[in-house]
Amino acid sequence: MKNIIKRISALLAGVMVLCSQPLEVCAEKGYTYNYDWWEDVQYSPDLYEVIGVFTASDLGITDKFSSPQGLYVCGSTVYICDTGNNRIVEMERTKFNNFSCKRIIDSFQGDVETTTFASPTDIAVSEDGYLYIADMNNGRILKLDQDLNYVMQFDKPVDSTIDPSASFLPSKISIDTAGRVYCVATNINQGLIKYENDGTFSGFVGATKVTYDWTDYLWKRLATKEQRAQLASFVPTEYSNLYMDTEGFIYACTVNVTEEDLAAGNATPIRKLNLMGDDILVRNGSFPVVGDLWWNGGTSGYDGPSLMTDITALDNDIYVGLDRVRGRMFGYNDQGNLVFVFGGNGNMDGYFRQPAAIDHMGHDLLVLDSVDCSITLFAPTEFGGLVYDAIEQFQDGKYYESGETWKQVMVQNGNYDLAYIGIGRSLLRQEKYHEAMEYFELKWDYKNYSKAFKQYRKEWVEEHIVMILLVLFLVICLPLFVGKVKKIKHEIDTADIFKV
Amino acid sequence: MTAFLNKKEGFTHYLGTLKYALYVITHPFDGFWDLTHEKRGSIAAANTILFLTLLVRIMKLQFTSFVFLQVYWEGINILLYLASVLFPLALWCVGNWGLTTLFDGKGTLKQIYMATCYGLTPYPLIQFPLILFSNVVTYDEAEFYGVLSAISLIWAALLILAAMIQIHEYTVKKTLFFTVATGFAMLVMIFILLLFFSMISQGIAYFISIGREILFRM
């Protein structure tokens, strides 16, 4: 009896230890990492390295930047909205690791009242070379030509849903090929404001659908009028930033996410909007596109989910979100698989104090830090270059080459899930199904595994059709035959003639 | 010679009782009545069925295609995994027996254990072929796997209900009521066990700290 109690107690102790053990995840060491299928952190060689950190003095500008907010890259030209100094700095990347200041824009010519800026927060350049500037505290979006002549401006939209007394604060803008302006404005949560190229307001795009479940409904029915007023009202989310990719899709990000939504998998902090404003982001990854999966800061002191403050999309459909909580960059591929995470908070090169904006120049990334008043330039390392090569080769239909490149990636990092899946997908295209299955199985990619297995099964059945039919024949006919023999034997045994 | 014959007879009896499980799962009411009243079942066969259930649970982990079951091996403790079947089973038998003896239940603890184990028969019976089946189907055909797997569980649950009706000679309504009541009894037992062990560990910790204190002062 004692023994039994002892055993049960040991068992219960085991159960309790198992239940109470906190998940040991420390994402604080190491600069670049990724998650495996089990959502465990897997450290990785760096995909990006810091080429340089540039402050105003590095660019030959005497007075230092003051809380810069906006960053825009156009060819080799970089625009920085030096918001606190009410000016825009245009600079040119002269060398791989150097920038030089081209001009400082703090006023323009034109037939308007104010020809200076008040807290410009964003700038965009259209294909035909016009500058669009979100002149926030003047409540307007300016359109200037390359010689800084005033062309036109986009004012506060006239719409019944917008409070006419509230000031209009455009903060982030993007221009499409037809010259239409998409704008994120502070305190406007109906979505992105869309202007036609002649300046008329044509509606909101990409408003989040407001959903509520039946429990909310029940609460609202039971609550008194005063209580109802105190309940959080269900409003669509406000976007924090947007980026228009080369195909005209808008990548938008929002920081209005709750931990409950993220945990339930309902939150969409990163969205890809089509012309209708529908979210068409592909989310085929094994975990959602939300940035960090583990929010417990541990010793770092940064708690809570990632908050995406800006986003940019490279030409190979990899999009990079910038997390302002931990100063990290999250790169996802077109299928929603995490390609890399790197960065952090701090004063060293490659770490940030208050990252505000991100943009890209080819494969290089530029990040603007609004407290440190600097831009950091990242370029892919050899490893990062290989990953990009492999992804682009696959997109170009060079499946065999892509597989070979992924193999090189795997040599450098055996914990990189995308390499295994990449090799598998390359083999799948080469119709080597059985080999592809092995790679998919190693990294738990059961959807691709099933695709390969389906083909392999078909081939196997076609090869072994004779054997299969033979086995089926035997299974069906043998019992029949045995039954028949037994019946005859029984009849003989009981036949009258043999009775003596 | 007689010993050998007895042994052989015993083995034949065991096989007969094991084979009877197949009759029970298709004719539950009739089957469970005869199981105890006509002595057509045996504890040995019940143990075998329980062993097969445990075996199939472990084999599932290793041999089911990863498309259907992804096992995080670092987090698996085989003993705890087996206990996840045995512990509730023990609680169920004891809880059910404790309650039904007070309310005119005719079954003994032994009979409850035996009938419950016989009721588990569909689980290994379906899950064994399902392990093989999982390795020849793809993600698109996952529904078949899910449905068959669910059938094995629902079938077993219904069989255990039928077993309780026949063993205790209860009506359906009364059985359902006592099944729910047994659930609560199990919770109460878990609560008391947890309380008991936390008290014991605190008591031990108290004496250890007194001992330490004395050692420090000496």
Interface residues (C-beta under 8 A of the other chain):
Chain A: I8 S9 L11 L12 A13 G14 V15 L18 W37 W38 E441 W444 Y446 K447 Y449 S450 K451 F453 K454 R457
Chain B: F66 V67 Q70 Y72 N77 L79 L80 A83 F87 V136 T138 Y139 D140 L193 L194 F197 I200
